[in-house]
Amino acid sequence: MKVLVVGGGGREHAICWKLKQSPRVTEHAICWKLKQSPRVTELYCAPGNGGIAEIATCVPIKATDVPAMVEYAKKEQFDLVFVAPDDPLALGMVDKMEEAGLRAFGPHANAAIVEASKAFSKELMKKYNIPTAKYQTFTNQDEAISYLETQEMPIVIKADGLALGKGVIIAQTLEEAKKAVISMMSEGVFGKSGSTVVIEECMVGPEMTLLAFADGKTVIPMITSRDHKRAYDHDEGLNTGGMGAVTPGADLTPEEEKKIYDTIVEPTIKALAAEERPFKGVIYFGLMLTKDGAKVVEYNARFGDPECQAILPRMENDLMELVDACIDGTLDQVDLKWKPGCSCVVVMASGGYPEKYDKGYEITGIEDCGHLVFQAGTALKDGKLVTSGGRVLCVYADGETMDEAIDSAYEGVKKISFEKAHYRTDIGRTLS
């Protein structure tokens, strides 16, 4: 098969890496030169990055340029287009690919709205009794601020639309909450995404991510994971796209897992089908494990980043097997298998991220660190690998125990260097 992966971050590097593998590989994940999948014979990525260029042909087309991507895919006659990021999914890239007669993986725009509009997803959960936080939606700033003055703090302010994983503010005081609303609605810090805001109660408990494959009617959960959003240790600093992740994300009993499936996972897929928005692809459940049980924090319409990098190396199936099943509606025939143990990924970011940061610093040590490293914000310049984004690298390790996986990942991190590198030192250590 000739395959095109849309995107250029660490998630897309992990997807490309997994697509290249044979099914049920049992060798340690640091081995890059595994047997190539017999199903994926040609692999392309647009726009890709410096790391993806080692395993796929990179094409300089922006992931959000839907017309150009469709035209390129038609010209090259790809057997499959894997649309990985949120923006092109919300823009309807899968719809346009199919209209052009191409096979594409990912939800249609009318299903990807579960991520593209937080107001829509909250209304969906309310209508179908899916547990989530109490909330109100506002399009008028004065009304939003008046509402805040009647609420207890802390409180959560969310931009309705896509905001690169940064459109959520947990305000500790009324002053912080008002500032967040004004920055979103008047100052346009998130552009049009902040013209509508969702204000909701601040739930308490450990967070957990549950990703699942869905074919419109059947849904199969993956292993759980836990993302670390805050920029600094002890969950301090601004929200980022994610500074690291571990699997599993929580120590759940089989009964607790079944309850999450029965009250959240399956009802969500059934709700979308009932709304004539069948979801085919990967759906992300951001959950809060409260004293009253698991509740939905948010939905995403694709693999999370960096959760994807922590999960895919542990999956024993050929990824293309799952892709085909989701598209063809045969997911009920798939037996999803996982490598036992735990995993950890640590993000190495540019100093200053998620705010202002410099680019163009040479990266050294990847080849000799002895670990699987997924590249996100990298580029090739004059034959050298340099930084080109906020989140630069994602260092992976697994082990029989969580401590083994975490310690191993940090051993790899210490062998890699670039100027002003920043990373958290407590990934996986703050799971309570």
C-alpha positions as CSV (number, residue, x, y, z in Angstrom):
1,M,0.0,0.0,0.0
2,K,1.0,3.6,-0.7
3,V,0.2,5.6,2.4
4,L,0.2,9.4,3.2
5,V,0.2,10.6,6.8
6,V,-1.0,14.1,7.3
7,G,0.8,16.1,10.0
8,G,4.3,16.9,11.2
9,G,4.7,16.4,15.0
10,G,5.7,13.7,17.5
11,R,2.3,12.0,17.1
12,E,2.8,11.7,13.3
13,H,6.3,10.4,13.8
14,A,4.9,7.6,16.1
15,I,2.2,6.8,13.6
16,C,4.7,6.6,10.7
17,W,7.0,4.4,12.8
18,K,4.2,2.1,13.7
19,L,2.9,1.8,10.2
20,K,6.3,0.7,9.1
21,Q,6.3,-2.3,11.5
22,S,5.4,-5.9,11.0
23,P,2.5,-7.1,13.2
24,R,3.1,-8.4,16.7
25,V,6.8,-7.4,16.9
26,T,8.2,-8.6,20.2
27,E,11.6,-7.0,20.0
28,H,12.4,-4.1,22.3
29,A,10.9,-0.8,21.1
30,I,14.3,0.9,20.8
31,C,15.0,-1.1,17.6
32,W,14.3,1.1,14.6
33,K,15.2,-1.4,11.9
34,L,12.4,-3.9,12.5
35,K,10.9,-5.9,9.7
36,Q,8.8,-3.6,7.5
37,S,5.1,-4.1,7.5
38,P,4.1,-6.2,4.4
39,R,1.1,-3.9,4.0
40,V,2.7,-0.5,3.9
41,T,5.3,-0.5,1.0
42,E,5.5,3.3,0.4
43,L,5.1,5.8,3.1
44,Y,4.8,9.6,2.7
45,C,4.2,12.4,5.3
46,A,3.0,16.0,4.8
47,P,4.6,18.2,6.0
48,G,6.6,15.8,8.2
49,N,9.8,16.8,10.2
50,G,13.5,15.9,10.5
51,G,12.8,12.6,12.2
52,I,10.0,11.5,10.0
53,A,12.2,12.1,7.0
54,E,14.3,9.1,8.1
55,I,11.4,6.7,7.5
56,A,9.1,8.4,5.1
57,T,9.2,10.8,2.1
58,C,8.3,14.2,3.4
59,V,6.2,16.6,1.3
60,P,6.1,20.4,2.1
61,I,2.3,20.8,2.2
62,K,0.7,22.4,5.3
63,A,-1.6,20.0,7.2
64,T,-4.4,22.6,7.1
65,D,-4.2,23.2,3.3
66,V,-7.0,20.9,2.5
67,P,-7.3,21.7,-1.3
68,A,-3.5,21.2,-1.8
69,M,-3.4,18.0,0.2
70,V,-6.4,16.5,-1.7
71,E,-4.9,17.5,-5.1
72,Y,-1.5,15.9,-4.1
73,A,-3.2,12.7,-2.9
74,K,-5.2,12.4,-6.1
75,K,-2.1,13.0,-8.2
76,E,0.0,10.4,-6.4
77,Q,-2.9,7.9,-6.1
78,F,-2.5,7.0,-2.5
79,D,-4.2,3.8,-1.3
80,L,-4.8,5.5,2.1
81,V,-4.6,9.0,3.6
82,F,-4.2,9.0,7.4
83,V,-5.4,12.4,8.8
84,A,-3.8,12.7,12.2
85,P,-4.1,16.3,13.5
86,D,-7.2,18.1,14.9
87,D,-7.3,21.1,12.5
88,P,-7.6,19.3,9.2
89,L,-10.1,16.9,10.6
90,A,-12.3,19.8,11.8
91,L,-11.8,21.4,8.3
92,G,-13.3,18.3,6.7
93,M,-10.2,16.8,5.1
94,V,-11.5,13.2,5.4
95,D,-14.7,14.3,3.7
96,K,-12.9,16.0,0.9
97,M,-10.6,13.0,0.4
98,E,-13.5,10.6,0.1
99,E,-15.3,13.0,-2.3
100,A,-12.2,12.8,-4.5
101,G,-12.5,9.0,-4.4
102,L,-9.7,8.4,-1.9
103,R,-9.7,6.1,1.1
104,A,-9.1,8.2,4.3
105,F,-8.7,7.4,8.0
106,G,-10.2,9.8,10.6
107,P,-13.7,11.1,11.5
108,H,-15.8,13.3,9.2
109,A,-16.1,16.9,10.1
110,N,-19.5,16.4,11.6
111,A,-18.1,13.9,14.0
112,A,-14.8,15.7,14.6
113,I,-16.9,18.5,16.1
114,V,-16.7,16.7,19.4
115,E,-13.2,18.3,19.7
116,A,-13.7,21.4,17.4
117,S,-16.6,22.7,19.7
118,K,-16.5,22.2,23.4
119,A,-20.0,23.7,23.5
120,F,-21.3,21.0,21.2
121,S,-19.6,18.2,23.2
122,K,-21.0,19.5,26.5
123,E,-24.5,19.7,25.0
124,L,-24.1,16.1,23.6
125,M,-23.1,14.8,27.1
126,K,-26.0,16.6,28.7
127,K,-28.5,15.3,26.2
128,Y,-27.4,11.7,26.5
129,N,-26.6,11.7,30.3
130,I,-22.9,11.2,29.9
131,P,-21.1,12.2,33.2
132,T,-19.3,15.5,33.0
133,A,-18.8,18.8,34.9
134,K,-21.6,21.3,35.4
135,Y,-21.3,24.1,32.9
136,Q,-22.6,27.2,31.1
137,T,-21.8,28.4,27.6
138,F,-21.4,32.1,26.8
139,T,-21.1,34.3,23.7
140,N,-21.4,37.6,25.6
141,Q,-18.5,38.7,27.7
142,D,-20.5,40.7,30.2
143,E,-22.9,37.8,30.8
144,A,-19.9,35.5,31.3
145,I,-18.3,37.8,33.9
146,S,-21.6,38.2,35.7
147,Y,-22.0,34.5,35.9
148,L,-18.4,34.1,37.3
149,E,-19.4,36.5,40.2
150,T,-22.0,33.9,41.4
151,Q,-19.6,30.9,41.3
152,E,-17.2,29.3,43.6
153,M,-13.4,29.3,42.8
154,P,-11.4,27.6,41.4
155,I,-13.3,27.4,38.1
156,V,-12.5,26.3,34.6
157,I,-12.6,28.6,31.5
158,K,-12.4,26.9,28.1
159,A,-12.2,28.4,24.6
160,D,-14.9,26.7,22.5
161,G,-12.8,25.9,19.5
162,L,-9.3,24.4,18.8
163,A,-6.4,26.1,20.6
164,L,-3.4,23.7,20.3
165,G,-4.3,22.1,23.6
166,K,-3.8,25.4,25.4
167,G,-7.4,26.8,25.5
168,V,-8.2,25.8,29.0
169,I,-7.5,28.0,32.1
170,I,-8.0,26.8,35.6
171,A,-8.6,30.1,37.5
172,Q,-7.9,30.0,41.2
173,T,-9.5,33.4,41.9
174,L,-12.3,35.5,40.5
175,E,-9.8,38.0,39.2
176,E,-8.0,35.3,37.3
177,A,-11.3,34.0,35.9
178,K,-12.3,37.4,34.7
179,K,-8.9,37.9,33.1
180,A,-9.2,34.6,31.3
181,V,-12.6,35.5,29.9
182,I,-11.5,38.9,28.7
183,S,-8.3,37.5,27.1
184,M,-10.4,34.9,25.1
185,M,-13.4,37.0,24.2
186,S,-12.0,40.5,23.8
187,E,-8.3,40.2,23.3
188,G,-8.6,37.2,21.0
189,V,-5.7,35.3,22.5
190,F,-7.1,32.1,20.8
191,G,-8.6,33.9,17.8
192,K,-12.1,32.8,16.8
193,S,-11.8,29.8,19.0
194,G,-12.4,32.0,22.0
195,S,-15.4,34.0,20.8
196,T,-17.5,31.4,22.7
197,V,-16.4,30.2,26.1
198,V,-17.5,27.3,28.3
199,I,-17.3,27.9,32.0
200,E,-17.5,24.8,34.2
201,E,-17.0,23.6,37.7
202,C,-13.5,22.5,38.6
203,M,-13.6,18.8,39.1
204,V,-11.2,17.2,41.6
205,G,-9.3,14.0,41.2
206,P,-6.6,12.3,39.1
207,E,-6.8,12.7,35.4
208,M,-6.6,9.9,32.9
209,T,-6.8,9.6,29.1
210,L,-8.6,6.7,27.4
211,L,-8.1,6.5,23.6
212,A,-10.3,4.2,21.6
213,F,-10.7,2.9,18.0
214,A,-14.2,3.3,16.6
215,D,-15.9,2.3,13.4
216,G,-19.2,4.2,13.9
217,K,-20.9,1.4,15.9
218,T,-18.2,-0.7,17.6
219,V,-15.6,0.9,19.9
220,I,-12.5,-0.8,21.4
221,P,-10.5,1.0,24.1
222,M,-6.8,1.1,24.1
223,I,-4.6,1.0,27.2
224,T,-5.1,3.9,29.5
225,S,-2.5,6.8,29.7
226,R,-1.8,9.9,31.7
227,D,-0.7,13.2,30.1
228,H,1.1,15.9,32.0
229,K,-0.1,19.3,30.6
230,R,1.6,21.9,32.9
231,A,4.9,23.3,31.8
232,Y,6.8,22.8,35.0
233,D,7.3,20.2,37.8
234,H,4.6,19.8,40.4
235,D,2.0,20.6,37.8
236,E,2.9,24.3,37.9
237,G,3.0,26.8,35.0
238,L,0.9,27.3,31.9
239,N,-0.9,24.5,30.1
240,T,1.0,23.1,27.2
241,G,0.3,20.6,24.4
242,G,1.7,17.9,26.8
243,M,5.1,17.5,28.6
244,G,5.0,13.8,28.9
245,A,2.8,10.7,29.4
246,V,2.8,7.3,30.9
247,T,0.8,4.1,30.5
248,P,-1.2,2.9,32.3
249,G,-2.8,6.1,33.4
250,A,-4.4,4.8,36.5
251,D,-4.7,1.6,38.5
252,L,-8.2,0.6,37.7
253,T,-10.1,-2.6,38.6
254,P,-11.9,-4.5,35.9
255,E,-15.2,-3.3,37.4
256,E,-14.0,0.3,37.2
257,E,-12.9,-0.1,33.6
258,K,-16.3,-1.7,32.7
259,K,-18.2,1.2,34.3
260,I,-16.2,3.7,32.3
261,Y,-17.0,1.8,29.1
262,D,-20.7,1.4,30.0
263,T,-21.3,5.0,31.1
264,I,-19.0,7.0,28.9
265,V,-17.2,5.2,26.0
266,E,-20.1,3.2,24.4
267,P,-22.8,5.9,25.2
268,T,-20.6,8.5,23.4
269,I,-20.3,6.5,20.2
270,K,-24.1,5.6,20.3
271,A,-24.9,9.3,20.9
272,L,-23.0,10.4,17.9
273,A,-24.6,7.7,15.8
274,A,-28.0,8.8,17.0
275,E,-27.2,12.3,16.0
276,E,-26.2,11.1,12.5
277,R,-22.6,11.8,13.2
278,P,-21.0,8.3,13.2
279,F,-17.5,8.5,14.5
280,K,-14.9,6.5,12.6
281,G,-11.3,6.8,13.7
282,V,-9.6,7.4,17.1
283,I,-11.6,9.1,19.8
284,Y,-9.9,10.5,22.9
285,F,-11.7,10.6,26.3
286,G,-10.1,13.0,28.7
287,L,-11.4,11.8,32.1
288,M,-11.4,13.0,35.7
289,L,-11.6,10.2,38.3
290,T,-13.7,12.0,40.9
291,K,-15.1,10.7,44.1
292,D,-18.4,10.2,42.3
293,G,-16.8,8.2,39.5
294,A,-15.2,9.0,36.2
295,K,-16.4,12.1,34.3
296,V,-15.5,13.5,30.9
297,V,-13.2,16.6,30.9
298,E,-13.0,16.7,27.1
299,Y,-13.2,14.8,23.9
300,N,-10.6,14.8,21.1
301,A,-11.1,13.4,17.6
302,R,-7.7,11.8,17.1
303,F,-4.7,10.4,18.9
304,G,-3.5,12.5,21.8
305,D,0.1,13.9,21.7
306,P,2.2,12.7,23.6
307,E,-0.2,9.9,24.6
308,C,0.1,8.4,21.2
309,Q,3.9,8.1,21.6
310,A,3.5,6.2,24.9
311,I,0.8,3.9,23.6
312,L,1.7,2.8,20.0
313,P,5.0,1.1,20.9
314,R,3.0,-1.2,23.3
315,M,0.5,-2.2,20.7
316,E,1.2,-5.6,19.2
317,N,-1.2,-5.4,16.2
318,D,-0.3,-4.0,12.8
319,L,-1.7,-0.5,13.0
320,M,-3.1,-0.8,9.5
321,E,-5.3,-3.7,10.7
322,L,-7.1,-1.2,13.0
323,V,-7.2,1.5,10.3
324,D,-9.0,-0.8,7.9
325,A,-11.4,-2.1,10.5
326,C,-12.4,1.4,11.5
327,I,-13.0,2.4,7.9
328,D,-14.8,-0.8,6.9
329,G,-16.9,-1.2,10.0
330,T,-15.3,-4.5,11.0
331,L,-13.8,-3.5,14.3
332,D,-15.8,-6.2,16.1
333,Q,-13.6,-8.8,14.4
334,V,-10.3,-7.4,15.8
335,D,-8.5,-8.8,18.8
336,L,-6.4,-5.9,20.1
337,K,-3.3,-7.0,21.9
338,W,-0.8,-5.2,24.1
339,K,2.8,-5.7,25.3
340,P,2.6,-6.1,29.1
341,G,4.2,-3.6,31.5
342,C,4.4,0.2,31.6
343,S,5.8,3.0,29.4
344,C,6.9,6.6,29.8
345,V,7.6,9.4,27.3
346,V,9.3,12.6,28.4
347,V,9.0,15.7,26.2
348,M,12.1,17.8,25.7
349,A,11.0,21.3,24.8
350,S,12.5,24.6,23.8
351,G,13.2,26.9,26.7
352,G,10.4,29.4,27.1
353,Y,7.7,27.0,25.7
354,P,4.7,27.4,25.6
355,E,5.3,31.1,25.3
356,K,8.2,32.7,23.3
357,Y,11.1,30.5,22.4
358,D,14.0,30.4,19.9
359,K,14.6,27.9,17.1
360,G,17.5,26.6,15.1
361,Y,19.6,24.9,17.8
362,E,21.5,21.8,16.9
363,I,20.4,18.6,18.5
364,T,22.9,15.9,19.5
365,G,22.9,12.6,21.2
366,I,19.7,11.0,19.7
367,E,21.6,8.2,17.9
368,D,23.6,7.2,21.0
369,C,21.0,7.6,23.7
370,G,19.8,3.9,23.3
371,H,16.1,4.9,23.3
372,L,13.3,5.3,20.9
373,V,13.0,9.0,20.2
374,F,10.0,10.5,18.4
375,Q,10.7,13.9,16.9
376,A,8.2,16.8,16.9
377,G,9.7,20.2,16.5
378,T,12.8,19.3,14.4
379,A,14.1,20.2,11.0
380,L,17.2,19.3,8.9
381,K,19.5,22.3,8.1
382,D,22.8,22.0,6.3
383,G,22.8,18.3,7.1
384,K,22.2,18.9,10.8
385,L,19.1,18.2,13.0
386,V,17.9,21.4,14.6
387,T,15.1,22.6,16.8
388,S,12.1,24.1,14.9
389,G,9.2,24.1,17.4
390,G,8.1,24.3,21.0
391,R,8.0,20.6,21.8
392,V,11.1,19.2,20.2
393,L,11.5,15.5,21.1
394,C,9.7,12.7,22.9
395,V,11.9,10.1,24.6
396,Y,10.3,6.7,25.1
397,A,11.0,3.8,27.4
398,D,9.1,0.8,28.7
399,G,9.6,-1.6,31.6
400,E,7.9,-4.2,33.8
401,T,7.1,-1.5,36.3
402,M,6.3,2.2,36.1
403,D,9.5,3.1,38.0
404,E,11.6,1.1,35.5
405,A,9.9,2.8,32.6
406,I,10.3,6.3,34.1
407,D,13.9,5.9,35.1
408,S,14.8,4.5,31.7
409,A,13.2,7.3,29.9
410,Y,15.1,9.9,31.9
411,E,18.4,8.0,31.3
412,G,17.7,8.6,27.6
413,V,16.9,12.3,28.1
414,K,20.2,13.0,29.9
415,K,22.1,11.8,26.8
416,I,20.4,14.2,24.4
417,S,21.2,17.9,24.3
418,F,20.4,21.2,22.6
419,E,20.7,24.7,23.8
420,K,18.0,25.9,26.2
421,A,16.4,22.4,26.4
422,H,13.6,22.2,29.0
423,Y,11.8,19.2,30.4
424,R,9.9,18.2,33.5
425,T,11.7,15.9,35.9
426,D,8.5,14.4,37.5
427,I,6.7,12.8,34.6
428,G,4.8,9.8,36.0
429,R,5.7,10.7,39.5
430,T,2.5,12.8,40.1
431,L,-0.3,10.4,39.4
432,S,-2.4,10.9,42.5
